[in-house]
Amino acid sequence: MTTSGMISETTAATQSTLVETPRTKLLASGREWIVRLAGVGGAQAIVQAIGFLAGILIVRTLSMQEYALYTLANTLIVTMNMLGDAGISSGMLSEGGKVWQDHRKLGIVIATGLGLRRRFASWLCGASIPVLLYLLRSHGASWLEAFCLVILVSFAFWLSLLSGIYSVALGLHQRLADTQRVALIQNSARLAGLVPLIAAFPTAVVSVAVALGPQAWAMSRLRSLCGALIELGQPEDPGVRTEVLRVVRRLLPNLIYLSFSSQITVWLISFCGSTASLAQLGALTRLGQAFALLSALAGAIIIPRFARLPGNARLILARYFQVLVLLSASTAIVVLLVGRFPAQVLLLLGHDYLGLTHEVTLYMCSSVLYVIAGIASSLANARGAVLDPVIGISLQLGCQVIGILLFGVTSIRGILWLAVFVAAAQIVMYTVNFVIQTMARPPARTIVA
């Protein structure tokens, strides 16, 4: 081969490489996401499966009376966690996304968020305890059992709040393997404790108490992992507090409403329905854990990375709708399968719940819509595109009033139709708000994902 031929061939190869470089980068990025999602998804699926087994064990072991009390305790823990956060985590994500590579500055953000959460949690505990006592007593709990459940719920609430703070830093640094390992050990220890204890003492108190030891260990471990990434013990920063509270002020009224509306089915049954209806609805919520994997994946991977995107409106909107379309497609398959085989699904809950064939499909549909609505809201909040609380609450109250008039709330079926209607309206509301705010003033970011 001549020298000119060799040069020509080399030049052609170089040009080919240059032409293929963008495609190669795209393929490499796609492979990286597939590997990451498969690894995280597989590990998270194991974590969720263990939690699902624990939930099914409780449903099948407790009497309907005890399971109704357990449902009340769990529902209040979820509601208190939402209210206790008050939008602080979203504000921390927004501020932490700007300084996540600076250990000291991120430590200041964490310390500021921790101080705010402690103050909010103290106020919330004082307001929530009388409500829980009243509901427990109205559904047949003795005074001793009611007081024990109140104490256990308060401890679980504090541990959950602390874990959530440390998870913000770990999420921004994408320490997924570490957090999943902690969750795996925590859930495994809970299941291992449940198997012998709930068989010997099938009560709501034991079912809640078994989770506290593993939860306390998990919080301690998350703090230790967080200490390797940031400088713990930093003072609170007034500037960071101001920025976080700016998000909180916009988000808190909406969260107060959402903390109750997201659990509206249980609250309506708790105040207006029978103990048996409360137990039936609580049993159906165990099946909704099938979608917890999606929320966990979004919280661990998608939302932190979304918070780190540069301030390009087209890119932000494209990623937002890609997430929602992927969620909708994957969850629709599960709902269709449940609708096709409801009796087989209900066998997991035991013979007391086999008659809920229509209700189980409705519940799974509402669960899917609430998961999508929650992720849509979290994506928007991570970019600082917080829905105006007056507009948000007004629209949702209007939707609830319309839903109550259309479906009624005297039966589980009517309440579930109401939940489907409200959740669908939330998705539309959050999406429209996010598009308008993003196009009007794209949030600036200096760190590229």
C-alpha positions, 0 to 999 in steps of 0.5 A: 500500500502506498503512503498516500493510500495509508494516509487516506485510509487513516483520515477516513477512519479518523473522520468515521470516529469523529462522526460516530462519537456523538452516537457512541456517547449516547449509546454509552449513556444509555447503557450506563442508565440501563445498568444503573437502573437494573442494579438499583432496581434489582436491589430495591425490588428485594427491599420492597419484596421483604417489606411486602412480605412483612405487610402481608404477614401482618394482614393475615395474622391480625384480626380485623379489629387489630388490623384496623388499629394498626392501619390507624397508627400507620396512616398517622405516621405517614401523615406526620412524616409529610407534615413534619417535613413541611417541604424542608427536604425539597428546599434542602435538595434545591440548595444542596444541588448547588453545593453538593460537591463542597463537604462543608457547605453541604454540611451547613445545608444538612444542619440547617434542615435538621434544625428546622425539622426538629422544630416542626416535629415538636409542634406536630407531635403535640397536635397529633397525639390527641387525634390518634388517641380519639381515633384509636378509642373510637375503634375499640382500643383500650386505654393501655393499647391506645397509649402504647400505640401513641408512644410507638408512633411518636418514636417512629416519627422522630426516627423517620424524620432524622433518616430523611435528613441524612438521606438528602446528602446521600441522594445528592452523592448517589450513594445508592448501594449504601442506602439500599444495603441499610434498607435491606438489613432494616427490612430483613431484621423487621421481618425476622422479628415479626415471624416469631413475635406476631405469631405469639402476640398478634396485636397492633402494638407488637406489629408497630413495636417490632419495626422500631429497633431496625429503624433506629439502627438504620437512622444511626447507620445513615448518619454515619454514612453521611458523616463520610461525605459531609462535615457534620456538626456545622452551624445553621446558616441564616441564608440557607434557612431563609432559602429553605423557608422560602420553599417551605412557605410556598409548599407548607399550605399545600403539604398540609392539605396533601398530607390529609388528601393523600390519605383521604380514603383512610381518614373518611373511613376512620371518621365515618365508617366501621372498624371492618371497613377500615380493616378492609381498606387497610388490607388493600393498602398492603397491595399498593406497596407494589408501586413503592419500588417506583417511588423509591427509584425516583427518590434515589436516582431520578429526583436528585439528578433532576435537581442537578440539571442545568437551567435549560428549559427544553432539557428540563421539560423533556426529562420531566415528560420522559419520566411521567410517560415511563411511569404511566406505561410501566404501572398500567401493565400492573393495573391491567393484570390486577383487573384481570385476576382480582380473586388471585390477588386477593388470596394474598390478603386472606379469606376475610378480604376475598369479596373485594374484587372490584375494590382491589382494581380501583385501589390499585388504579388510585395507587398508581395515580397517586404515585405519579402525582407524587413524583410529578410534584417532587420533580417540580419542587426539586427545581423550585417550581412550587405550586402556589398554595392558594391555587393548588388547595382551591383547585383540589378542594374543588375537585374533591367536592365534585368527586364527593357529589359524583361518587359519595363516601358512604362505601369503600367503592365510592371512596376509591372512585373519589381517590382516582378522580382526585389523583388524576386531577393532581397530575394535571395540576402539577404538570401545568404548573411546572410547564408554566413556571419552567417556561417563564423563568427556568431555574438556574443551576451551575452544576451539570448532572 
